[in-house]
Amino acid sequence: MSYEIKGSILGFEKTLNVDIRKFDELFSIMTDSNDDNISFTLLNPYLLREYSFDLPSSVKILLEINENSNVSVYNVVVLQEPLDNSTVNFLAPIIVNNDNNKVAQAVLDKKSHPEFGMAETIKSFRDN
């Protein structure tokens, strides 16, 4: 499914449209619709941990999110071998409004969310 980027993805400001394909329950792939060389591995954070935060108002406005919106949340993963050494960025979630096919990246304040890191290993959640 194709989505329009509102705002930008950190470091990929020229990416304006993406496709998101579910790989399995845990992983999805997000690719730049105009450049196959740009792709991101995404993770469903709720399968690893308790993950809740207040979505910044700016993101709600960009994505036209209200209390009835069908929203998905993903986190970017940097893949490593073995897979359990891969790292997850919980401080910059990818937010998807499935009702209007718009995507934005939220940047959470580390001081407000000290329980979330930028490079937490998958292994740290599997050992618990």
C-alpha positions as CSV (number, residue, x, y, z in Angstrom):
1,M,0.0,0.0,0.0
2,S,1.3,3.5,-0.8
3,Y,1.5,6.3,1.7
4,E,2.3,10.0,1.5
5,I,5.0,11.3,3.9
6,K,3.9,14.3,5.9
7,G,6.8,16.2,7.4
8,S,9.8,14.0,6.8
9,I,11.7,10.9,7.9
10,L,14.9,11.9,9.7
11,G,17.8,11.8,7.3
12,F,15.5,11.1,4.3
13,E,13.9,14.4,3.7
14,K,13.6,13.8,-0.1
15,T,11.4,10.7,0.5
16,L,7.9,11.8,-0.1
17,N,5.9,8.6,-0.8
18,V,6.5,5.1,0.6
19,D,5.1,1.6,0.2
20,I,4.7,-0.5,3.4
21,R,4.6,-4.3,3.1
22,K,4.0,-6.5,6.0
23,F,6.7,-9.3,6.2
24,D,5.2,-11.1,9.2
25,E,3.6,-10.1,12.5
26,L,6.7,-8.5,13.8
27,F,8.4,-7.0,10.8
28,S,7.4,-4.8,7.8
29,I,9.3,-3.2,5.0
30,M,8.9,0.5,4.1
31,T,10.4,1.5,0.7
32,D,10.6,4.9,-1.0
33,S,8.1,4.7,-3.9
34,N,10.5,6.5,-6.2
35,D,13.8,5.0,-5.2
36,D,14.1,1.2,-4.6
37,N,17.5,1.8,-3.0
38,I,15.9,3.4,0.0
39,S,14.2,1.1,2.4
40,F,13.6,0.7,6.1
41,T,12.9,-2.3,8.2
42,L,10.0,-1.6,10.6
43,L,9.0,-3.4,13.7
44,N,5.7,-3.7,15.5
45,P,6.8,-2.5,19.0
46,Y,3.7,-3.9,20.8
47,L,5.0,-7.4,20.2
48,L,8.2,-6.6,22.2
49,R,7.2,-4.3,25.0
50,E,4.7,-2.0,26.6
51,Y,4.9,1.1,24.4
52,S,2.7,4.1,25.0
53,F,3.3,7.8,24.5
54,D,1.3,10.9,23.9
55,L,1.4,11.6,20.2
56,P,2.6,15.2,19.6
57,S,-0.1,17.6,18.4
58,S,2.0,18.5,15.4
59,V,1.9,14.9,14.2
60,K,-1.9,14.6,14.8
61,I,-2.4,17.7,12.7
62,L,-0.1,16.5,9.9
63,L,-1.8,13.1,9.7
64,E,-5.3,14.4,10.4
65,I,-5.7,12.0,13.4
66,N,-8.7,12.1,15.6
67,E,-10.0,9.7,18.3
68,N,-11.7,7.6,15.6
69,S,-8.6,7.2,13.3
70,N,-7.2,3.8,12.4
71,V,-3.5,4.3,13.3
72,S,-0.5,2.0,13.2
73,V,2.8,2.5,14.9
74,Y,6.1,1.2,13.8
75,N,9.7,1.6,14.9
76,V,12.8,1.6,12.6
77,V,15.1,-1.3,13.0
78,V,18.8,-1.5,12.1
79,L,19.3,-5.1,11.2
80,Q,22.3,-7.0,12.5
81,E,23.5,-10.6,12.6
82,P,22.4,-12.4,14.5
83,L,18.9,-10.9,14.3
84,D,18.7,-10.6,18.1
85,N,21.5,-8.0,17.9
86,S,19.4,-5.7,15.7
87,T,18.6,-2.4,17.3
88,V,15.3,-0.6,17.5
89,N,14.7,3.2,17.7
90,F,11.8,3.7,20.2
91,L,12.3,7.5,20.3
92,A,11.3,8.2,16.7
93,P,8.2,6.1,15.9
94,I,6.7,6.0,12.4
95,I,3.0,6.8,12.7
96,V,0.5,5.7,10.0
97,N,-3.0,7.0,9.5
98,N,-4.5,4.1,7.7
99,D,-7.7,6.1,6.9
100,N,-6.0,8.6,4.6
101,N,-2.7,6.8,3.8
102,K,-0.5,9.4,5.4
103,V,2.7,8.8,7.4
104,A,4.9,10.9,9.7
105,Q,7.7,10.3,12.0
106,A,7.2,11.5,15.6
107,V,10.3,12.5,17.6
108,L,9.7,11.8,21.3
109,D,11.5,13.7,24.1
110,K,14.0,11.5,25.8
111,K,13.4,13.4,29.1
112,S,9.7,12.6,28.9
113,H,10.3,9.0,27.9
114,P,13.4,7.8,29.7
115,E,12.2,4.2,29.3
116,F,12.8,4.4,25.5
117,G,16.1,4.3,23.8
118,M,17.4,5.0,20.3
119,A,19.2,1.7,19.9
120,E,17.7,-1.0,22.0
121,T,18.5,-4.5,21.0
122,I,15.8,-7.0,20.2
123,K,17.7,-9.5,22.4
124,S,17.1,-7.3,25.5
125,F,13.4,-8.0,25.2
126,R,13.7,-11.7,24.3
127,D,15.7,-12.5,27.4
128,N,13.0,-11.2,29.8
